[in-house]
Amino acid sequence: MKLNQIADKPGSRKKRTRIGRGIGSGMGKTGGRGGKGQTARTGVRIKGFEGGQMPLHRRLPKRGFNKPNAIDLNEVNVGRIQQAIEAGKLDTGSAVTVETLVAAGVVSKPRDGVKILGVGELKAKLSFQVHGASKSAVEAIEKAGGSVTLLGAVAQA
């Protein structure tokens, strides 16, 4: 086989329809836009229009609020950290930070930091440098003989 013999399967590529090119093309005169009116014109602004009835997006009440400066933290349970230690992915000698958790595969990407939650049991003595920790997580870490250092302005909750 040579490069000049390579070809697509018949019917795999279709020519686009050129609209407004005469009656014989089947897409002439109105060019697929139907008859007269707003939708036949250019610059139509009709998305969500319901013929004068109050549109659905205006009938439904507004709910919620998105903080413009929201902090997106990874949430990790102490049990998941213990699993990583047992699997040999996390070193007990160094401090546990966002970077070490990403390197160990505990979290996929750093985001704005890590918050430690208290589900599970921690057996290893570790020092944590994280952006947040729940009260139960701090208790579990200190019970195992470790310590928690909070980074940034994220309060305990």
SERO-499265 format. One line per 2 residues: number of its first residue (from 0); their letters; for each residue x, y, z of C-alpha. Coordinates in pm, 1 decimal, padded with zeros to 6 digits. Example, Ala and Ser with C-alpha at 12.3 -4.5 7.8 and 13.67 -1.06 7.14 Angstrom:
BEGIN
0	AS	01230.0 -00450.0 00780.0  01367.0 -00106.0 00714.0 .
This chain:
BEGIN
0	MK	00000.0 00000.0 00000.0  00121.8 00348.4 -00088.9 .
2	LN	00024.4 00691.9 00042.0  -00154.6 00774.9 -00283.6 .
4	QI	-00373.9 00465.2 -00243.6  -00512.3 00563.4 00098.5 .
6	AD	-00870.8 00686.4 00078.0  -01172.5 00728.6 00303.8 .
8	KP	-01455.1 00478.0 00289.3  -01722.2 00580.2 00037.1 .
10	GS	-01985.7 00798.0 00208.1  -01772.7 00881.2 00512.9 .
12	RK	-01728.7 01242.6 00405.9  -02032.5 01447.6 00307.7 .
14	KR	-02027.7 01790.8 00142.9  -02197.1 02058.3 00349.8 .
16	TR	-02523.1 02205.4 00217.5  -02475.6 02555.1 00077.4 .
18	IG	-02799.2 02732.5 00161.3  -02954.6 03014.8 -00037.6 .
20	RG	-02809.0 02900.7 -00371.4  -03121.0 02872.3 -00588.0 .
22	IG	-03441.7 02669.1 -00604.6  -03272.3 02364.1 -00756.5 .
24	SG	-03054.4 02312.5 -00449.8  -03358.4 02245.8 -00228.0 .
26	MG	-03229.1 02509.1 00014.1  -03296.3 02820.6 -00191.1 .
28	KT	-03538.3 03111.3 -00140.4  -03597.2 03107.1 00238.5 .
30	GG	-03280.1 02903.9 00301.4  -03430.8 02665.9 00558.2 .
32	RG	-03565.9 02949.3 00775.7  -03934.8 02895.2 00696.6 .
34	GK	-04163.3 03190.9 00626.2  -04156.5 03549.1 00749.3 .
36	GQ	-04121.1 03680.4 01099.6  -03855.8 03728.3 01367.7 .
38	TA	-03684.4 03393.5 01317.3  -03639.4 03458.8 00944.2 .
40	RT	-03428.1 03766.2 01021.9  -03067.4 03791.5 01132.3 .
42	GV	-02987.7 03893.0 01488.9  -03281.2 03699.2 01634.2 .
44	RI	-03309.3 03709.3 02016.0  -03573.1 03446.7 02088.0 .
46	KG	-03401.6 03185.1 02307.4  -03628.3 03118.4 02605.7 .
48	FE	-03917.8 03312.1 02448.6  -04251.9 03138.6 02507.5 .
50	GG	-04489.3 03338.8 02290.1  -04555.1 03607.5 02549.8 .
52	QM	-04606.2 03362.3 02839.0  -04371.4 03425.1 03130.7 .
54	PL	-04062.0 03216.9 03045.5  -03964.7 02923.0 03264.9 .
56	HR	-03637.2 03082.6 03374.5  -03834.0 03380.3 03508.2 .
58	RL	-04115.8 03174.8 03664.0  -03881.9 02975.1 03887.8 .
60	PK	-03745.7 03134.5 04206.7  -03378.0 03217.2 04247.6 .
62	RG	-03193.8 02995.9 04495.2  -02848.8 02998.2 04648.1 .
64	FN	-02537.4 03205.0 04618.8  -02187.2 03135.7 04487.3 .
66	KP	-01908.1 03289.9 04690.2  -01671.3 03477.8 04457.5 .
68	NA	-01371.6 03391.9 04679.1  -01473.2 03039.6 04786.1 .
70	ID	-01191.2 02809.9 04899.4  -01191.0 02468.5 04731.2 .
72	LN	-01016.2 02221.7 04963.0  -00944.2 01852.3 04917.2 .
74	EV	-01108.9 01657.8 05198.5  -00911.3 01356.6 05321.2 .
76	NV	-01001.3 01120.6 05604.2  -00733.4 01000.3 05846.8 .
78	GR	-00825.2 00642.0 05751.9  -00726.2 00711.4 05390.0 .
80	IQ	-00389.1 00848.2 05505.7  -00334.2 00532.7 05714.0 .
82	QA	-00406.0 00320.4 05401.9  -00141.6 00516.2 05207.7 .
84	IE	00111.6 00457.3 05487.7  00037.5 00083.4 05493.2 .
86	AG	00073.8 00070.5 05113.1  00417.0 00236.3 05145.9 .
88	KL	00317.7 00544.5 04943.5  00346.5 00793.2 05229.5 .
90	DT	00662.7 00844.7 05435.4  00609.9 00868.9 05812.8 .
92	GS	00933.2 01062.7 05867.6  00846.2 01379.8 05674.5 .
94	AV	00562.3 01627.9 05729.8  00233.2 01559.8 05553.0 .
96	TV	00155.7 01849.1 05315.0  -00055.1 01895.6 05001.6 .
98	ET	00245.3 01811.6 04783.7  00324.1 01486.0 04966.1 .
100	LV	-00042.5 01377.1 04945.6  -00049.3 01447.9 04569.1 .
102	AA	00278.6 01257.0 04523.1  00137.3 00963.2 04722.3 .
104	GV	-00179.7 00960.5 04509.8  -00409.9 01032.6 04805.9 .
106	VS	-00544.3 01344.5 04630.1  -00540.1 01400.5 04255.5 .
108	KP	-00454.4 01772.6 04243.9  -00357.2 02036.2 04501.7 .
110	RD	-00656.4 02275.2 04458.2  -00652.3 02538.7 04738.6 .
112	GV	-00520.1 02299.4 05003.3  -00623.3 02001.8 05216.8 .
114	KI	-00863.5 01958.6 05506.4  -00821.0 01648.8 05723.0 .
116	LG	-01140.5 01477.7 05842.1  -01166.4 01230.5 06129.4 .
118	VG	-01321.2 00917.1 05973.2  -01106.3 00609.8 06028.9 .
120	EL	-00812.3 00539.4 06255.0  -00455.5 00669.3 06241.6 .
122	KA	-00178.4 00456.4 06394.1  00133.9 00638.0 06272.1 .
124	KL	00289.8 00943.1 06437.0  00273.5 01219.7 06175.1 .
126	SF	00307.9 01597.2 06163.5  00051.5 01762.4 05937.5 .
128	QV	00082.9 02100.7 05764.4  -00264.4 02149.1 05618.5 .
130	HG	-00519.5 02425.5 05556.0  -00788.0 02277.0 05779.6 .
132	AS	-00868.7 01992.3 06016.9  -01185.7 01884.4 06194.9 .
134	KS	-01188.9 01848.0 06573.9  -01219.4 01469.1 06546.8 .
136	AV	-00922.4 01459.7 06304.8  -00706.3 01666.9 06540.2 .
138	EA	-00800.5 01432.0 06827.3  -00713.1 01123.0 06618.7 .
140	IE	-00377.1 01269.3 06510.7  -00280.3 01379.1 06863.0 .
142	KA	-00392.8 01042.3 07002.9  -00144.7 00874.5 06764.1 .
144	GG	00126.8 01114.0 06888.5  00128.4 01350.5 06591.0 .
146	SV	00074.7 01723.4 06550.6  -00132.3 01954.8 06327.5 .
148	TL	-00017.2 02293.3 06194.8  -00288.1 02496.5 06020.8 .
150	LG	-00186.3 02706.2 05719.2  -00378.5 03006.4 05587.5 .
152	AV	-00690.8 03162.1 05737.2  -00920.9 02856.3 05727.9 .
154	AQ	-01085.6 02812.7 06068.0  -01140.6 02479.3 06238.4 .
156	A	-01490.0 02339.7 06194.5 .
